[in-house]
């Protein structure tokens, strides 16, 4: 059965999660107060490398990580059928995101070899180094706008329920000369005339009901969330050094495996309110913290990546201060933003992993997803509702989103409280302004960034919910015409 298969996959997912966590730990940066520790050499930019062959190999690995990240998300969308939708966000995933990968790879190539460029081409390289990051960020903004405009990424087909098979007439030349010829020709002519009359009747039946087949409504919320996270990841990735792209790939893989492990132990078919366990929220917060350190950050001012302020602006910002502060802040708190926006996946993923059961399930009264969207043929086993279970119970859905957000903010608030108590108790320590006070400041700013990201993630889910409601209303109006 499906639950048994999920439990069998749990050990593999657990081992993979531990392996990816260990690999992400290789990109660490040691704090200054531990001189015996050695930071990872992979946190330096490719331009600082001396060997040309090693630089080319690392560049290939970084571009491969970008391509793998895009391929993983596209395979996930294809698995659940959302990549077949003709909506603008899906078309952007097909054609716009490869352009973002190409622009990022070209910018890395120029940044890693800018010093080796001939003098006559340095002006062109400097101009391209300013244009390419802005183009990638502009494409990401365009993708987010398209996603907010048309977030329902499902494939809808309207028309006749079944397609008729036309009778193939065997050629017959000359007049019939015997009773056998008449018995052969007349039934074929009758069947052909019957088909013509049926075709005319179907074409003139303007007031009849419209059969609509909607594919992959059960993953509409998660598809929008994953697409938004990928669109956010590319600009944030551009603000880091090239080799951190491997960490971003591990970030998505770790998130998928953790969500699968958490979904395996969460029942979705039982009646009652939808809840997310405290253990799941705590694991999500810990994974965000681990990613913060894996991307080469430390909660001290000397570890801030100031180079992010000049990505796309190699000549500086003039008198502007908010734009470089925004770029540096996005670089520093990228993990906080991504995991906060993706926090609703903790609620959606168990329903996404629902599989077809051995018994038929009676349709719930008032269920929009079963009453209004009917399959073309009745199957022996009922198709799983998946995320449409949330749609069928909007009150519990909204309450579960609110509870999930409060749990996430509560755990982050507990971390801030612990940092405040540590800074207060150790206020006379010699390292209070070097370690404890910056840690408290970083936690406070991270709490603000996580709160904003959480609101954006919940707002995206609600936008998808409103779009699904509008889709159902249009379907009802089309059936009543």
C-alpha positions in Angstrom: 0.0 0.0 0.0 0.9 3.7 -0.3 1.7 4.3 3.5 3.9 1.2 3.5 5.8 2.5 0.5 6.3 5.8 2.1 7.7 4.2 5.3 10.1 2.1 3.3 11.4 5.2 1.6 12.0 6.9 5.0 15.4 5.3 5.7 16.7 6.3 2.3 15.4 9.8 2.7 17.0 10.0 6.2 20.4 8.8 5.0 20.2 11.3 2.1 19.3 14.1 4.5 22.3 13.3 6.7 24.6 13.0 3.7 23.5 16.4 2.3 23.8 18.0 5.7 27.3 16.8 6.0 28.2 18.0 2.5 26.7 21.4 3.3 28.9 21.6 6.4 32.0 21.6 4.3 31.2 25.2 3.4 31.8 26.6 6.9 33.5 29.7 8.1 35.3 29.7 11.4 34.7 32.4 14.0 37.6 34.7 14.8 37.7 33.7 18.5 38.7 30.1 17.5 42.1 30.4 15.8 42.6 26.7 15.7 39.7 26.3 13.3 40.3 26.6 9.6 37.6 28.0 7.3 36.6 26.3 4.1 38.7 27.4 1.1 35.6 27.0 -1.1 34.1 30.3 0.2 36.5 32.4 -1.8 35.5 33.6 -5.3 36.8 31.9 -8.4 38.7 35.1 -9.4 41.1 34.5 -6.4 42.2 31.1 -7.7 45.6 30.8 -9.4 45.4 27.6 -11.5 43.5 27.9 -14.7 42.5 24.3 -14.9 41.2 24.2 -11.4 39.2 27.4 -12.0 37.6 25.9 -15.1 36.7 22.7 -13.2 35.1 24.7 -10.4 33.3 26.9 -12.9 31.8 23.8 -14.5 30.7 22.5 -11.2 29.0 25.7 -10.3 27.2 25.9 -13.6 26.3 22.2 -13.2 24.8 23.0 -9.8 22.6 25.8 -11.4 21.4 23.4 -14.1 20.8 20.6 -11.6 18.7 23.0 -9.4 16.5 23.9 -12.4 16.3 20.3 -13.5 15.3 19.1 -10.1 12.4 21.6 -9.8 11.3 20.9 -13.4 11.2 17.2 -12.8 9.2 17.7 -9.6 6.7 19.8 -11.5 6.5 17.3 -14.3 6.0 14.4 -11.8 2.9 16.1 -10.5 1.7 17.3 -13.9 1.9 21.0 -13.4 4.5 21.5 -16.1 1.9 20.7 -18.7 -0.2 23.7 -17.9 -0.3 26.5 -20.6 -0.4 29.2 -17.9 2.2 32.1 -18.1 4.2 31.0 -15.0 4.7 27.5 -16.4 5.8 29.0 -19.7 8.3 31.2 -17.8 9.6 28.1 -16.0 10.2 26.4 -19.4 11.8 29.4 -21.1 12.5 32.2 -18.7 14.5 30.2 -16.1 17.0 28.8 -18.6 17.7 32.4 -19.5 18.3 33.2 -15.9 20.7 30.2 -15.6 22.5 31.4 -18.8 22.7 35.0 -17.5 24.1 33.8 -14.1 26.7 31.6 -15.8 27.8 34.4 -18.1 28.2 36.8 -15.2 30.3 34.3 -13.3 32.5 33.8 -16.3 33.1 37.5 -16.6 33.6 38.0 -12.9 36.1 35.2 -12.6 38.2 36.3 -15.6 37.8 40.1 -15.5 41.4 40.7 -14.6 42.6 38.5 -17.4 40.6 40.3 -20.1 42.5 42.4 -22.7 42.6 46.1 -22.1 40.4 46.9 -25.1 37.7 44.6 -23.8 37.6 45.7 -20.2 35.0 48.4 -20.8 32.8 45.8 -22.5 33.3 43.3 -19.6 32.5 46.0 -17.0 29.3 46.9 -18.8 28.2 43.3 -19.1 29.0 42.7 -15.4 26.5 45.5 -14.6 23.8 44.4 -17.1 23.7 40.7 -16.6 22.8 40.7 -12.8 20.2 43.3 -13.4 18.7 41.2 -16.2 18.6 38.1 -14.0 16.9 40.0 -11.2 14.5 41.6 -13.7 13.5 38.2 -15.0 13.0 36.9 -11.5 10.7 39.9 -10.8 8.8 39.2 -14.0 8.3 35.6 -13.0 7.0 36.5 -9.6 4.5 39.0 -11.2 3.3 36.3 -13.6 2.9 33.9 -10.7 0.8 36.3 -8.7 -1.2 37.1 -11.8 -2.0 33.5 -12.8 -1.0 31.2 -10.0 -3.3 28.2 -10.9 -0.9 25.9 -12.8 -3.3 23.2 -13.9 -4.2 21.8 -17.3 -7.8 22.3 -18.2 -9.6 20.6 -21.1 -13.2 21.3 -22.1 -15.3 19.6 -24.7 -17.0 16.3 -25.2 -16.7 13.6 -22.7 -15.7 10.9 -25.1 -14.5 10.9 -28.6 -16.4 8.8 -31.1 -14.6 6.4 -33.5 -15.8 6.9 -37.0 -16.7 3.8 -39.0 -14.2 2.9 -41.7 -16.0 2.2 -45.0 -14.6 -0.3 -47.3 -14.6 0.9 -50.9 -17.2 -0.8 -53.1 -17.3 -0.1 -56.8 -20.3 -0.7 -59.0 -23.9 -1.5 -58.2 -24.7 -4.4 -55.9 -25.4 -7.5 -58.0 -26.5 -9.9 -55.3 -28.2 -10.1 -51.9 -24.8 -10.6 -50.2 -23.6 -7.3 -51.7 -26.7 -5.6 -50.3 -26.2 -7.1 -46.9 -22.6 -5.8 -46.9 -23.2 -2.2 -48.2 -26.5 -1.2 -46.5 -25.4 -1.6 -42.9 -22.3 0.6 -43.6 -24.4 3.3 -45.1 -26.8 3.2 -42.2 -24.0 3.5 -39.7 -22.4 6.4 -41.6 -25.8 8.3 -41.7 -26.3 7.6 -38.0 -22.9 9.1 -37.2 -23.6 12.2 -39.3 -26.9 12.8 -37.5 -25.2 12.4 -34.1 -22.4 14.8 -35.1 -24.9 17.4 -36.1 -26.9 17.0 -32.9 -23.8 17.4 -30.8 -22.7 20.6 -32.7 -26.1 22.2 -32.3 -26.5 21.4 -28.6 -25.4 24.8 -27.4 -27.3 24.6 -24.1 -25.9 21.3 -22.9 -23.5 20.7 -20.0 -19.8 21.2 -20.6 -17.5 18.4 -19.5 -14.3 19.9 -18.0 -11.3 17.9 -17.1 -8.8 19.6 -14.7 -5.5 17.8 -14.3 -3.3 18.1 -11.1 -5.5 20.3 -9.0 -4.2 18.3 -6.1 -0.8 20.0 -6.3 -1.7 23.6 -7.2 -0.7 25.2 -3.9 2.7 23.4 -3.7 3.5 24.0 -7.4 3.1 27.8 -6.9 5.2 27.7 -3.7 8.1 25.8 -5.2 8.1 28.0 -8.3 8.2 31.1 -6.1 11.1 29.7 -4.1 13.1 29.0 -7.2 12.5 32.5 -8.5 13.7 33.9 -5.2 16.7 31.6 -5.1 18.3 32.8 -8.3 18.7 36.5 -7.3 19.9 35.5 -3.8 22.3 33.0 -5.3 23.7 35.8 -7.6 24.7 37.8 -4.5 26.9 35.0 -3.2 30.2 33.7 -4.5 30.1 31.2 -7.3 30.7 28.0 -5.3 27.9 28.7 -2.9 25.6 27.5 -5.7 26.4 24.0 -4.6 25.0 24.9 -1.1 21.8 26.2 -2.7 21.4 22.9 -4.6 21.9 21.0 -1.3 19.4 23.4 0.4 16.6 22.4 -2.0 17.5 18.7 -1.8 17.6 18.8 2.0 14.2 20.6 2.1 12.6 18.0 -0.2 13.9 15.1 1.9 12.9 16.7 5.2 9.4 17.4 3.9 9.1 13.8 2.8 10.2 12.5 6.2 7.8 14.8 8.0 4.9 13.9 5.6 5.4 10.2 6.1 4.3 10.4 9.8 1.4 12.8 9.2 -2.0 11.3 8.6 -4.2 13.3 6.2 -7.2 11.1 5.7 -8.4 11.3 9.3 -11.2 13.9 10.0 -10.6 16.9 12.1 -8.5 20.1 12.0 -5.2 20.3 10.1 -2.2 20.7 12.3 1.6 20.8 11.9 3.6 19.2 14.7 6.0 21.3 16.7 8.8 18.9 15.8 8.3 19.7 12.1 8.4 23.4 12.7 11.5 23.1 14.9 13.3 21.0 12.3 12.5 23.6 9.6 13.9 26.4 11.8 17.1 24.3 12.5 17.5 23.7 8.8 17.3 27.4 8.1 19.9 28.1 10.8 22.2 25.4 9.4 21.9 26.9 5.9 22.9 30.3 7.3 26.2 28.9 8.5 26.7 26.7 5.4 26.6 29.8 3.1 29.7 31.2 4.9 28.0 33.5 7.3 28.7 34.2 11.0 26.6 36.4 13.4 29.5 38.9 13.6 29.9 42.2 11.7 33.4 41.2 10.4 31.9 38.2 8.5 29.4 40.2 6.5 29.8 39.8 2.8 30.2 43.4 1.7 30.9 42.4 -1.9 27.2 41.7 -2.4 26.5 45.5 -2.4 28.4 45.8 -5.8 26.7 42.9 -7.7 25.2 44.7 -10.7 26.7 48.0 -9.6 30.5 47.7 -10.1 30.9 51.5 -10.1 29.1 52.0 -6.8 25.7 53.5 -6.0 26.4 57.2 -5.8 24.6 58.8 -2.9 22.1 55.9 -2.4 22.4 53.9 0.8 19.3 51.8 0.9 20.0 49.8 -2.2 23.5 48.5 -1.1 22.0 47.9 2.4 19.2 45.8 0.7 21.7 43.8 -1.3 23.9 43.0 1.7 20.9 42.2 3.8 19.5 39.8 1.2 22.9 38.1 1.0 23.2 37.8 4.8 19.6 36.6 5.5 18.9 34.6 2.4 18.3 31.4 4.3 15.9 33.1 6.7 13.9 34.5 3.7 13.7 31.3 1.7 12.7 29.1 4.6 10.2 31.6 5.9 8.5 31.9 2.5 8.5 28.1 2.2 7.1 27.5 5.6 3.6 26.7 4.4 5.0 23.7 2.6 5.0 22.0 6.1 1.2 22.1 5.9 0.8 21.3 2.2 3.4 18.5 1.8 1.5 15.7 3.7 -1.5 16.2 1.4 0.7 16.3 -1.6 2.2 12.9 -0.8 -1.3 11.3 -0.5 -1.6 8.3 -2.7 -4.5 6.3 -4.0 -6.0 3.9 -1.4 -7.3 0.4 -1.9 -10.9 1.3 -1.2 -13.2 3.7 -2.9 -14.0 6.8 -0.9 -17.5 8.3 -0.8 -17.6 11.9 -2.0 -18.1 14.5 0.6 -21.2 16.6 0.4 -20.5 20.0 -0.9 -17.1 19.1 -2.2 -16.3 21.5 -5.1 -13.4 19.4 -6.4 -15.5 16.3 -6.8 -18.9 17.8 -7.6 -17.8 20.3 -10.2 -14.8 18.7 -11.8 -15.8 15.3 -13.0 -13.5 12.8 -14.6 -14.1 11.6 -18.1 -14.7 8.0 -17.0 -15.5 6.6 -13.6 -12.6 4.6 -12.3 -12.7 1.7 -9.9 -10.6 3.5 -7.3 -11.2 7.1 -6.4 -8.5 9.6 -7.2 -6.8 11.1 -4.2 -7.9 14.6 -3.3 -4.4 15.7 -2.1 -4.4 19.4 -1.5 -8.1 19.8 -2.5 -8.8 18.4 1.0 -7.7 21.8 2.3 -9.9 23.5 -0.3 -12.9 21.5 0.9 -12.5 22.7 4.5 -11.6 26.4 4.2 -12.1 27.2 7.9 -9.7 24.6 9.1 -7.3 25.5 6.3 -7.1 29.1 7.4 -6.8 28.2 11.0 -4.0 25.7 10.2 -2.1 28.4 8.3 -2.4 30.8 11.2 -1.3 28.2 13.7 1.7 27.3 11.6 2.8 30.9 11.3 2.4 31.4 15.1 4.4 28.3 15.8 7.2 29.4 13.5 7.4 32.9 15.0 7.2 31.5 18.6 10.3 29.3 18.0 12.2 32.3 16.5 11.1 34.4 19.4 12.4 31.8 21.8 15.8 32.1 20.1 15.8 35.9 20.4 14.9 35.6 24.1 17.7 33.1 24.7 20.2 35.5 22.9 18.9 38.4 25.0 19.3 36.5 28.2 22.8 35.4 27.3 23.9 38.9 26.4 22.4 40.2 29.6 24.0 37.6 31.8 27.4 38.0 30.1 27.3 41.8 29.8 30.6 42.1 31.7 32.3 39.5 29.5 35.3 40.8 27.5 33.7 39.4 24.3 30.2 41.0 24.8 30.6 43.5 22.0 32.4 41.0 19.8 30.2 38.0 20.1 27.1 38.2 22.2 25.7 41.6 21.2 26.2 41.0 17.5 24.5 37.6 17.9 21.5 39.3 19.5 21.4 41.9 16.7 21.6 39.2 14.0 18.8 37.2 15.6 16.6 40.3 15.9 17.1 41.3 12.2 16.6 37.6 11.2 13.3 37.6 13.1 12.1 40.6 11.2 13.2 39.1 7.8 11.6 35.8 8.7 8.3 37.5 9.7 8.2 39.4 6.4 9.0 36.2 4.5 6.3 34.2 6.4 3.7 36.8 5.6 4.7 36.7 1.9 4.5 32.9 1.9 1.0 32.8 3.5 -0.1 35.6 1.2 0.9 33.6 -1.8 -1.0 30.6 -0.6 -4.1 32.7 0.0 -3.6 34.2 -3.5 -3.7 30.7 -5.0 -6.8 29.9 -2.9 -8.6 33.0 -4.3 -7.6 32.0 -7.8 -8.9 28.5 -7.4 -12.2 29.9 -6.0 -12.4 32.1 -9.1 -11.7 29.2 -11.3 -14.5 27.2 -9.7 -16.9 30.1 -10.1 -16.1 30.4 -13.8 -16.6 26.7 -14.2 -20.1 26.9 -12.6 -21.1 29.8 -14.8 -19.9 27.9 -17.9 -22.0 24.9 -17.0 -25.1 27.1 -16.4 -25.0 28.7 -19.9 
